[in-house]
């Protein structure tokens, strides 16, 4: 299954791209509207892209009343990304959401991703508020990500989304001042791939939950490697900004990679990096 990473695609302005995915993940929704961070919000670097959007969104009421009905009209399975700054905020939003495929809990906001017990508290509150599948989106910026994975699994998460961006900073070539308005932003793109592989590897060994792998996916080979370390689905992020045809291209490349390794389906590749068995190359 191929999805988009939350915030990396506007399905209402690019419905054709959204329909080329197996499911569309919304931007993160918070209880109240957020204007986001001051510009500049996006900066390209040699190794990827920095962004500091600041969870800009219209808020829960407008999202449920205006945005969600328009997204449903696209005919694409929907995952709703939910954010907040306290467990009850997440839970209240989850309780208000109906008739979507899944909810992705953005647990990578400030003061959330550093404490496994806080992530677990949020998941437990949301589990009590909804029967919808809950995927916990975790940050790699923690010393023991497997510990966080075990905590959210015990609290009732149905799956994991790995990983969110890591913090980075870029300086202007002439002024040597930060290029982003808030100075520091989230780094995505090719540099994130080894981080994502390590995170999926660790969490696959720690829990038996489905994992959506993301971070630096550019090619079918990248998808295959995320499957190999334990992902059961993959989300595309930065690549969608430059290549709207990426979902179709990557599916084709993945099929070629599977055939080259004599694998009949993506499911045969899931977790194969942990098995130690040699593959035959055609």
VMD Tcl script that draws the C-alpha trace (Angstrom):
set ca {
  {0.00 0.00 0.00}
  {1.31 3.45 -0.95}
  {0.10 6.60 0.81}
  {1.30 10.18 1.06}
  {3.04 11.51 4.11}
  {0.78 13.97 5.92}
  {1.25 17.53 4.71}
  {3.05 16.59 1.49}
  {0.07 16.64 -0.85}
  {-3.03 18.82 -1.22}
  {-5.61 16.40 -2.56}
  {-8.07 19.15 -3.41}
  {-5.63 20.92 -5.74}
  {-4.07 17.70 -7.09}
  {-6.91 15.15 -7.07}
  {-5.30 13.05 -9.79}
  {-2.22 12.49 -7.65}
  {-4.37 11.65 -4.64}
  {-6.31 9.09 -6.66}
  {-3.05 7.39 -7.68}
  {-2.48 6.51 -4.01}
  {-4.06 3.66 -2.09}
  {-5.13 6.14 0.58}
  {-4.78 9.86 1.21}
  {-3.51 11.18 4.55}
  {-4.74 14.66 5.47}
  {-2.72 17.48 6.93}
  {-2.68 17.39 10.72}
  {-5.87 18.76 12.25}
  {-5.79 20.51 15.62}
  {-8.77 21.57 17.77}
  {-8.32 25.28 17.05}
  {-7.21 26.97 13.82}
  {-3.47 27.56 13.52}
  {-1.90 30.16 11.24}
  {1.41 28.35 11.36}
  {4.93 29.71 11.62}
  {6.16 32.96 10.05}
  {7.80 32.73 6.63}
  {10.14 31.56 5.26}
  {8.65 28.09 5.86}
  {10.45 25.89 3.29}
  {14.10 25.72 2.27}
  {15.86 23.27 -0.05}
  {19.21 21.85 0.97}
  {21.78 19.60 -0.69}
  {20.43 16.57 1.14}
  {16.69 17.23 1.31}
  {14.12 19.81 2.29}
  {13.58 21.76 5.49}
  {10.09 22.85 6.45}
  {8.63 24.71 9.39}
  {4.94 24.96 8.56}
  {3.87 24.92 12.19}
  {0.77 22.72 11.79}
  {-1.13 25.39 9.86}
  {-4.73 24.18 9.51}
  {-8.31 25.51 9.69}
  {-9.09 23.77 12.95}
  {-11.32 20.83 13.81}
  {-14.71 22.48 13.23}
  {-13.97 23.77 9.73}
  {-12.11 20.60 8.77}
  {-15.04 18.37 9.71}
  {-17.66 20.68 8.24}
  {-15.94 21.82 5.05}
  {-12.70 20.03 4.17}
  {-13.57 16.43 5.01}
  {-16.78 16.34 2.90}
  {-14.80 17.65 -0.10}
  {-12.10 15.04 0.42}
  {-14.71 12.28 0.62}
  {-16.04 13.37 -2.78}
  {-12.70 12.39 -4.33}
  {-13.48 8.72 -3.77}
  {-10.10 7.99 -2.16}
  {-9.79 6.09 1.14}
  {-8.95 8.66 3.82}
  {-6.68 8.73 6.83}
  {-7.04 11.77 9.08}
  {-3.94 13.10 10.82}
  {-4.78 14.37 14.31}
  {-2.65 16.68 16.45}
  {-2.88 18.57 19.68}
  {-1.00 19.59 22.81}
  {-2.80 17.47 25.40}
  {-4.29 13.97 25.43}
  {-7.86 15.26 25.72}
  {-7.42 17.41 22.59}
  {-6.43 14.39 20.52}
  {-9.25 12.32 21.99}
  {-11.94 14.94 21.35}
  {-10.96 15.16 17.69}
  {-10.88 11.39 17.33}
  {-14.34 11.14 18.85}
  {-15.69 13.56 16.22}
  {-14.28 11.70 13.20}
  {-16.39 9.08 11.46}
  {-16.30 7.00 8.29}
  {-12.58 7.15 7.47}
  {-10.10 4.32 7.02}
  {-7.82 5.27 9.89}
  {-6.61 8.02 12.19}
  {-2.91 8.90 12.31}
  {-1.92 10.42 15.63}
  {0.84 12.98 15.11}
  {2.84 12.35 18.27}
  {5.82 14.34 17.03}
  {4.72 17.77 18.23}
  {6.79 19.69 20.82}
  {6.70 18.12 24.29}
  {5.20 14.90 22.97}
  {7.86 12.83 21.22}
  {10.35 12.92 24.10}
  {8.31 10.94 26.63}
  {7.04 7.40 25.96}
  {4.52 7.71 28.79}
  {3.04 10.88 27.24}
  {2.69 9.22 23.84}
  {1.03 6.26 25.52}
  {-1.32 8.55 27.44}
  {-2.46 10.17 24.19}
  {-2.99 6.82 22.46}
  {-4.93 5.46 25.44}
  {-7.21 8.51 25.49}
  {-7.87 8.19 21.77}
  {-8.46 4.45 22.05}
  {-11.19 5.15 24.57}
  {-12.73 7.74 22.23}
  {-12.89 5.85 18.93}
  {-13.05 2.39 17.40}
  {-11.25 3.58 14.25}
  {-7.79 2.14 13.57}
  {-5.13 4.30 15.27}
  {-1.65 4.71 13.82}
  {0.91 6.42 16.04}
  {3.29 8.63 14.06}
  {6.57 8.78 15.91}
  {9.67 10.93 15.73}
  {13.10 9.32 15.37}
  {14.51 11.99 17.70}
  {14.31 9.82 20.78}
  {16.97 7.66 22.39}
  {14.92 4.45 22.42}
  {12.25 4.46 19.74}
  {11.47 0.80 20.40}
  {10.48 1.73 23.95}
  {8.03 4.32 22.62}
  {6.67 1.75 20.14}
  {6.05 -0.75 22.94}
  {4.37 1.95 25.04}
  {1.91 3.00 22.34}
  {1.23 -0.63 21.40}
  {0.33 -1.43 25.00}
  {-1.90 1.67 25.05}
  {-3.96 0.43 22.11}
  {-2.32 1.62 18.89}
  {-3.21 -0.47 15.85}
  {-0.13 0.51 13.86}
  {2.87 2.80 13.60}
  {3.90 5.50 11.11}
  {7.69 5.85 10.95}
  {9.19 8.38 10.76}
  {8.44 12.06 11.05}
  {11.10 14.61 10.13}
  {14.21 15.34 12.19}
  {15.27 18.84 13.17}
  {17.69 20.67 10.93}
  {18.91 24.14 10.08}
  {20.21 25.80 6.90}
  {22.08 29.10 6.61}
  {21.85 31.71 3.88}
  {24.94 31.64 1.67}
  {25.62 35.38 1.96}
  {24.24 36.50 5.29}
  {24.95 33.30 7.24}
  {21.56 33.76 8.88}
  {18.98 30.94 9.18}
  {17.01 30.55 5.96}
  {13.77 29.57 7.71}
  {11.70 32.12 9.60}
  {11.71 30.08 12.83}
  {15.38 29.11 12.15}
  {14.98 25.37 12.74}
  {12.72 23.08 10.72}
  {12.03 19.45 9.93}
  {14.41 17.73 7.51}
  {12.90 15.38 4.95}
  {14.13 13.86 1.72}
  {16.96 11.44 0.86}
  {18.98 12.14 4.02}
  {16.13 10.76 6.11}
  {16.10 7.30 4.52}
  {18.79 5.63 6.71}
  {17.08 7.09 9.77}
  {13.73 5.67 8.64}
  {15.24 2.26 7.92}
  {16.79 2.11 11.39}
  {13.51 3.16 13.03}
  {11.38 0.62 11.17}
  {14.00 -2.07 11.84}
  {13.95 -1.39 15.59}
  {10.17 -1.14 15.92}
  {9.52 -4.26 13.84}
  {11.65 -6.18 16.31}
  {9.95 -4.56 19.30}
  {6.24 -4.91 18.43}
  {4.01 -6.86 16.11}
  {2.08 -3.97 14.60}
  {1.73 -2.96 10.95}
  {4.15 -0.17 10.10}
  {3.85 2.59 7.49}
  {7.44 3.39 6.56}
  {8.37 6.85 5.31}
  {11.40 9.06 4.98}
  {13.49 9.65 1.87}
  {11.48 7.42 -0.46}
  {12.37 8.31 -4.04}
  {12.34 4.98 -5.91}
  {10.89 1.50 -5.96}
  {14.12 0.25 -4.42}
  {13.56 2.57 -1.44}
  {10.10 1.06 -0.95}
  {11.52 -2.45 -1.15}
  {14.12 -1.66 1.53}
  {11.47 -0.29 3.90}
  {9.46 -3.47 3.37}
  {12.57 -5.54 4.01}
  {13.16 -3.98 7.44}
  {9.53 -4.48 8.43}
  {7.19 -1.90 6.91}
  {3.86 -3.18 5.58}
  {3.02 0.04 3.73}
  {4.98 3.08 2.57}
  {4.23 6.81 2.42}
  {5.70 9.25 -0.09}
  {6.70 12.69 1.09}
  {9.16 15.16 -0.40}
  {9.27 13.32 -3.73}
  {5.67 14.42 -4.42}
  {6.73 18.08 -4.55}
  {9.00 17.41 -7.53}
  {7.34 14.42 -9.19}
  {3.54 14.18 -9.07}
  {3.77 10.95 -11.07}
  {5.92 9.35 -8.38}
  {3.24 6.89 -7.13}
  {2.83 5.34 -10.58}
  {6.56 5.34 -11.33}
  {7.50 3.87 -7.96}
  {4.93 1.08 -8.28}
  {6.48 0.09 -11.61}
  {10.01 0.24 -10.19}
  {8.95 -1.84 -7.20}
  {7.50 -4.51 -9.49}
  {10.83 -4.66 -11.34}
  {12.78 -4.94 -8.08}
  {10.55 -7.75 -6.83}
  {10.91 -9.65 -10.10}
  {14.70 -9.23 -10.01}
  {14.79 -10.86 -6.58}
  {12.24 -13.56 -7.51}
  {9.70 -12.26 -5.01}
  {6.08 -12.78 -6.03}
  {4.60 -9.88 -4.05}
  {5.56 -7.06 -1.68}
  {4.34 -9.14 1.27}
  {7.12 -11.66 0.61}
  {9.67 -8.89 1.20}
  {8.25 -7.72 4.54}
  {10.80 -8.33 7.28}
  {13.18 -10.25 5.03}
  {16.15 -8.23 6.29}
  {15.65 -9.86 9.68}
  {15.56 -13.42 8.34}
  {19.16 -13.82 7.22}
  {18.24 -15.91 4.17}
  {20.01 -15.13 0.91}
  {17.91 -14.01 -2.06}
  {18.39 -15.19 -5.61}
  {18.88 -12.43 -8.16}
  {17.39 -12.88 -11.62}
}
mol new
graphics top color blue
foreach p $ca { graphics top sphere $p radius 0.5 }
foreach p [lrange $ca 0 end-1] q [lrange $ca 1 end] { graphics top cylinder $p $q radius 0.2 }
display resetview
